[in-house]
Amino acid sequence: MCGILAFTALADLQTGLRALATINPRGPDENSYWRSDISSSVFLANTRLAIQDLPGGRQPMQGPAGIIRLVYNGELFNGNFLRRYRDWE
């Protein structure tokens, strides 16, 4: 089991970190977050329970150009197919 968290118009970093701490039991193996530089308007966070993980699977994930951020809960079943399109940015 994992946990995801997203805020828009977040007041401050400490609020986001407190919320992340509340979902930590859902994924005790790792947790991380990302906060936008633009007026701190977006906060994304993830907790992981590492059952079947690949190296480099840390979230929130970032696209190659650093423009897109992604946090999701689940397994990507068509990863090999999508890997062909990884340079779409």
MODELLER restraints for C-alpha pairs under 7 A, 6 or more apart:
rsr = mdl.restraints
at = mdl.atoms
rsr.add(forms.Gaussian(group=physical.xy_distance, feature=features.Distance(at['CA:1:A'], at['CA:26:A']), mean=5.71, stdev=0.5))
rsr.add(forms.Gaussian(group=physical.xy_distance, feature=features.Distance(at['CA:1:A'], at['CA:27:A']), mean=6.12, stdev=0.5))
rsr.add(forms.Gaussian(group=physical.xy_distance, feature=features.Distance(at['CA:1:A'], at['CA:49:A']), mean=5.72, stdev=0.5))
rsr.add(forms.Gaussian(group=physical.xy_distance, feature=features.Distance(at['CA:2:A'], at['CA:26:A']), mean=5.12, stdev=0.5))
rsr.add(forms.Gaussian(group=physical.xy_distance, feature=features.Distance(at['CA:2:A'], at['CA:27:A']), mean=4.66, stdev=0.5))
rsr.add(forms.Gaussian(group=physical.xy_distance, feature=features.Distance(at['CA:2:A'], at['CA:47:A']), mean=5.43, stdev=0.5))
rsr.add(forms.Gaussian(group=physical.xy_distance, feature=features.Distance(at['CA:2:A'], at['CA:48:A']), mean=4.75, stdev=0.5))
rsr.add(forms.Gaussian(group=physical.xy_distance, feature=features.Distance(at['CA:2:A'], at['CA:49:A']), mean=5.60, stdev=0.5))
rsr.add(forms.Gaussian(group=physical.xy_distance, feature=features.Distance(at['CA:2:A'], at['CA:73:A']), mean=6.25, stdev=0.5))
rsr.add(forms.Gaussian(group=physical.xy_distance, feature=features.Distance(at['CA:3:A'], at['CA:23:A']), mean=6.21, stdev=0.5))
rsr.add(forms.Gaussian(group=physical.xy_distance, feature=features.Distance(at['CA:3:A'], at['CA:26:A']), mean=5.60, stdev=0.5))
rsr.add(forms.Gaussian(group=physical.xy_distance, feature=features.Distance(at['CA:3:A'], at['CA:27:A']), mean=6.25, stdev=0.5))
rsr.add(forms.Gaussian(group=physical.xy_distance, feature=features.Distance(at['CA:3:A'], at['CA:46:A']), mean=5.60, stdev=0.5))
rsr.add(forms.Gaussian(group=physical.xy_distance, feature=features.Distance(at['CA:3:A'], at['CA:47:A']), mean=4.97, stdev=0.5))
rsr.add(forms.Gaussian(group=physical.xy_distance, feature=features.Distance(at['CA:3:A'], at['CA:48:A']), mean=6.78, stdev=0.5))
rsr.add(forms.Gaussian(group=physical.xy_distance, feature=features.Distance(at['CA:3:A'], at['CA:73:A']), mean=6.67, stdev=0.5))
rsr.add(forms.Gaussian(group=physical.xy_distance, feature=features.Distance(at['CA:4:A'], at['CA:45:A']), mean=5.82, stdev=0.5))
rsr.add(forms.Gaussian(group=physical.xy_distance, feature=features.Distance(at['CA:4:A'], at['CA:46:A']), mean=4.57, stdev=0.5))
rsr.add(forms.Gaussian(group=physical.xy_distance, feature=features.Distance(at['CA:4:A'], at['CA:47:A']), mean=6.54, stdev=0.5))
rsr.add(forms.Gaussian(group=physical.xy_distance, feature=features.Distance(at['CA:4:A'], at['CA:71:A']), mean=6.77, stdev=0.5))
rsr.add(forms.Gaussian(group=physical.xy_distance, feature=features.Distance(at['CA:4:A'], at['CA:72:A']), mean=6.51, stdev=0.5))
rsr.add(forms.Gaussian(group=physical.xy_distance, feature=features.Distance(at['CA:4:A'], at['CA:73:A']), mean=6.51, stdev=0.5))
rsr.add(forms.Gaussian(group=physical.xy_distance, feature=features.Distance(at['CA:5:A'], at['CA:44:A']), mean=5.75, stdev=0.5))
rsr.add(forms.Gaussian(group=physical.xy_distance, feature=features.Distance(at['CA:5:A'], at['CA:45:A']), mean=4.99, stdev=0.5))
rsr.add(forms.Gaussian(group=physical.xy_distance, feature=features.Distance(at['CA:5:A'], at['CA:46:A']), mean=6.26, stdev=0.5))
rsr.add(forms.Gaussian(group=physical.xy_distance, feature=features.Distance(at['CA:6:A'], at['CA:43:A']), mean=5.59, stdev=0.5))
rsr.add(forms.Gaussian(group=physical.xy_distance, feature=features.Distance(at['CA:6:A'], at['CA:44:A']), mean=4.58, stdev=0.5))
rsr.add(forms.Gaussian(group=physical.xy_distance, feature=features.Distance(at['CA:6:A'], at['CA:45:A']), mean=6.42, stdev=0.5))
rsr.add(forms.Gaussian(group=physical.xy_distance, feature=features.Distance(at['CA:7:A'], at['CA:42:A']), mean=5.69, stdev=0.5))
rsr.add(forms.Gaussian(group=physical.xy_distance, feature=features.Distance(at['CA:7:A'], at['CA:43:A']), mean=5.05, stdev=0.5))
rsr.add(forms.Gaussian(group=physical.xy_distance, feature=features.Distance(at['CA:7:A'], at['CA:44:A']), mean=6.63, stdev=0.5))
rsr.add(forms.Gaussian(group=physical.xy_distance, feature=features.Distance(at['CA:8:A'], at['CA:41:A']), mean=5.31, stdev=0.5))
rsr.add(forms.Gaussian(group=physical.xy_distance, feature=features.Distance(at['CA:8:A'], at['CA:42:A']), mean=4.57, stdev=0.5))
rsr.add(forms.Gaussian(group=physical.xy_distance, feature=features.Distance(at['CA:8:A'], at['CA:43:A']), mean=6.47, stdev=0.5))
rsr.add(forms.Gaussian(group=physical.xy_distance, feature=features.Distance(at['CA:9:A'], at['CA:40:A']), mean=7.00, stdev=0.5))
rsr.add(forms.Gaussian(group=physical.xy_distance, feature=features.Distance(at['CA:9:A'], at['CA:41:A']), mean=4.26, stdev=0.5))
rsr.add(forms.Gaussian(group=physical.xy_distance, feature=features.Distance(at['CA:9:A'], at['CA:42:A']), mean=6.17, stdev=0.5))
rsr.add(forms.Gaussian(group=physical.xy_distance, feature=features.Distance(at['CA:10:A'], at['CA:40:A']), mean=6.46, stdev=0.5))
rsr.add(forms.Gaussian(group=physical.xy_distance, feature=features.Distance(at['CA:10:A'], at['CA:41:A']), mean=5.63, stdev=0.5))
rsr.add(forms.Gaussian(group=physical.xy_distance, feature=features.Distance(at['CA:10:A'], at['CA:42:A']), mean=6.49, stdev=0.5))
rsr.add(forms.Gaussian(group=physical.xy_distance, feature=features.Distance(at['CA:10:A'], at['CA:43:A']), mean=6.82, stdev=0.5))
rsr.add(forms.Gaussian(group=physical.xy_distance, feature=features.Distance(at['CA:16:A'], at['CA:43:A']), mean=6.90, stdev=0.5))
rsr.add(forms.Gaussian(group=physical.xy_distance, feature=features.Distance(at['CA:20:A'], at['CA:45:A']), mean=6.79, stdev=0.5))
rsr.add(forms.Gaussian(group=physical.xy_distance, feature=features.Distance(at['CA:24:A'], at['CA:47:A']), mean=5.97, stdev=0.5))
rsr.add(forms.Gaussian(group=physical.xy_distance, feature=features.Distance(at['CA:26:A'], at['CA:47:A']), mean=6.73, stdev=0.5))
rsr.add(forms.Gaussian(group=physical.xy_distance, feature=features.Distance(at['CA:27:A'], at['CA:47:A']), mean=4.54, stdev=0.5))
rsr.add(forms.Gaussian(group=physical.xy_distance, feature=features.Distance(at['CA:27:A'], at['CA:48:A']), mean=4.00, stdev=0.5))
rsr.add(forms.Gaussian(group=physical.xy_distance, feature=features.Distance(at['CA:27:A'], at['CA:49:A']), mean=4.17, stdev=0.5))
rsr.add(forms.Gaussian(group=physical.xy_distance, feature=features.Distance(at['CA:28:A'], at['CA:47:A']), mean=6.70, stdev=0.5))
rsr.add(forms.Gaussian(group=physical.xy_distance, feature=features.Distance(at['CA:28:A'], at['CA:48:A']), mean=6.30, stdev=0.5))
rsr.add(forms.Gaussian(group=physical.xy_distance, feature=features.Distance(at['CA:28:A'], at['CA:49:A']), mean=5.89, stdev=0.5))
rsr.add(forms.Gaussian(group=physical.xy_distance, feature=features.Distance(at['CA:29:A'], at['CA:48:A']), mean=5.61, stdev=0.5))
rsr.add(forms.Gaussian(group=physical.xy_distance, feature=features.Distance(at['CA:29:A'], at['CA:49:A']), mean=5.24, stdev=0.5))
rsr.add(forms.Gaussian(group=physical.xy_distance, feature=features.Distance(at['CA:29:A'], at['CA:50:A']), mean=6.08, stdev=0.5))
rsr.add(forms.Gaussian(group=physical.xy_distance, feature=features.Distance(at['CA:30:A'], at['CA:47:A']), mean=5.61, stdev=0.5))
rsr.add(forms.Gaussian(group=physical.xy_distance, feature=features.Distance(at['CA:30:A'], at['CA:48:A']), mean=5.18, stdev=0.5))
rsr.add(forms.Gaussian(group=physical.xy_distance, feature=features.Distance(at['CA:31:A'], at['CA:46:A']), mean=5.53, stdev=0.5))
rsr.add(forms.Gaussian(group=physical.xy_distance, feature=features.Distance(at['CA:31:A'], at['CA:47:A']), mean=4.19, stdev=0.5))
rsr.add(forms.Gaussian(group=physical.xy_distance, feature=features.Distance(at['CA:31:A'], at['CA:48:A']), mean=6.27, stdev=0.5))
rsr.add(forms.Gaussian(group=physical.xy_distance, feature=features.Distance(at['CA:32:A'], at['CA:45:A']), mean=5.73, stdev=0.5))
rsr.add(forms.Gaussian(group=physical.xy_distance, feature=features.Distance(at['CA:32:A'], at['CA:46:A']), mean=5.70, stdev=0.5))
rsr.add(forms.Gaussian(group=physical.xy_distance, feature=features.Distance(at['CA:32:A'], at['CA:47:A']), mean=6.75, stdev=0.5))
rsr.add(forms.Gaussian(group=physical.xy_distance, feature=features.Distance(at['CA:32:A'], at['CA:59:A']), mean=6.58, stdev=0.5))
rsr.add(forms.Gaussian(group=physical.xy_distance, feature=features.Distance(at['CA:33:A'], at['CA:44:A']), mean=5.53, stdev=0.5))
rsr.add(forms.Gaussian(group=physical.xy_distance, feature=features.Distance(at['CA:33:A'], at['CA:45:A']), mean=4.02, stdev=0.5))
rsr.add(forms.Gaussian(group=physical.xy_distance, feature=features.Distance(at['CA:33:A'], at['CA:46:A']), mean=6.38, stdev=0.5))
rsr.add(forms.Gaussian(group=physical.xy_distance, feature=features.Distance(at['CA:33:A'], at['CA:60:A']), mean=6.27, stdev=0.5))
rsr.add(forms.Gaussian(group=physical.xy_distance, feature=features.Distance(at['CA:34:A'], at['CA:43:A']), mean=5.86, stdev=0.5))
rsr.add(forms.Gaussian(group=physical.xy_distance, feature=features.Distance(at['CA:34:A'], at['CA:44:A']), mean=5.28, stdev=0.5))
rsr.add(forms.Gaussian(group=physical.xy_distance, feature=features.Distance(at['CA:34:A'], at['CA:45:A']), mean=6.35, stdev=0.5))
rsr.add(forms.Gaussian(group=physical.xy_distance, feature=features.Distance(at['CA:34:A'], at['CA:60:A']), mean=6.48, stdev=0.5))
rsr.add(forms.Gaussian(group=physical.xy_distance, feature=features.Distance(at['CA:35:A'], at['CA:42:A']), mean=5.76, stdev=0.5))
rsr.add(forms.Gaussian(group=physical.xy_distance, feature=features.Distance(at['CA:35:A'], at['CA:43:A']), mean=4.50, stdev=0.5))
rsr.add(forms.Gaussian(group=physical.xy_distance, feature=features.Distance(at['CA:35:A'], at['CA:44:A']), mean=6.45, stdev=0.5))
rsr.add(forms.Gaussian(group=physical.xy_distance, feature=features.Distance(at['CA:36:A'], at['CA:42:A']), mean=5.36, stdev=0.5))
rsr.add(forms.Gaussian(group=physical.xy_distance, feature=features.Distance(at['CA:36:A'], at['CA:43:A']), mean=6.60, stdev=0.5))
rsr.add(forms.Gaussian(group=physical.xy_distance, feature=features.Distance(at['CA:44:A'], at['CA:60:A']), mean=6.65, stdev=0.5))
rsr.add(forms.Gaussian(group=physical.xy_distance, feature=features.Distance(at['CA:44:A'], at['CA:71:A']), mean=6.87, stdev=0.5))
rsr.add(forms.Gaussian(group=physical.xy_distance, feature=features.Distance(at['CA:45:A'], at['CA:60:A']), mean=6.32, stdev=0.5))
rsr.add(forms.Gaussian(group=physical.xy_distance, feature=features.Distance(at['CA:46:A'], at['CA:59:A']), mean=6.07, stdev=0.5))
rsr.add(forms.Gaussian(group=physical.xy_distance, feature=features.Distance(at['CA:46:A'], at['CA:60:A']), mean=6.53, stdev=0.5))
rsr.add(forms.Gaussian(group=physical.xy_distance, feature=features.Distance(at['CA:46:A'], at['CA:71:A']), mean=6.63, stdev=0.5))
rsr.add(forms.Gaussian(group=physical.xy_distance, feature=features.Distance(at['CA:59:A'], at['CA:71:A']), mean=5.88, stdev=0.5))
rsr.add(forms.Gaussian(group=physical.xy_distance, feature=features.Distance(at['CA:60:A'], at['CA:69:A']), mean=6.35, stdev=0.5))
rsr.add(forms.Gaussian(group=physical.xy_distance, feature=features.Distance(at['CA:60:A'], at['CA:70:A']), mean=5.42, stdev=0.5))
rsr.add(forms.Gaussian(group=physical.xy_distance, feature=features.Distance(at['CA:60:A'], at['CA:71:A']), mean=4.73, stdev=0.5))
rsr.add(forms.Gaussian(group=physical.xy_distance, feature=features.Distance(at['CA:61:A'], at['CA:69:A']), mean=5.57, stdev=0.5))
rsr.add(forms.Gaussian(group=physical.xy_distance, feature=features.Distance(at['CA:61:A'], at['CA:70:A']), mean=5.06, stdev=0.5))
rsr.add(forms.Gaussian(group=physical.xy_distance, feature=features.Distance(at['CA:61:A'], at['CA:71:A']), mean=6.30, stdev=0.5))
rsr.add(forms.Gaussian(group=physical.xy_distance, feature=features.Distance(at['CA:62:A'], at['CA:68:A']), mean=5.78, stdev=0.5))
rsr.add(forms.Gaussian(group=physical.xy_distance, feature=features.Distance(at['CA:62:A'], at['CA:69:A']), mean=4.66, stdev=0.5))
rsr.add(forms.Gaussian(group=physical.xy_distance, feature=features.Distance(at['CA:62:A'], at['CA:70:A']), mean=6.43, stdev=0.5))
rsr.add(forms.Gaussian(group=physical.xy_distance, feature=features.Distance(at['CA:63:A'], at['CA:69:A']), mean=6.47, stdev=0.5))
rsr.add(forms.Gaussian(group=physical.xy_distance, feature=features.Distance(at['CA:65:A'], at['CA:89:A']), mean=6.79, stdev=0.5))
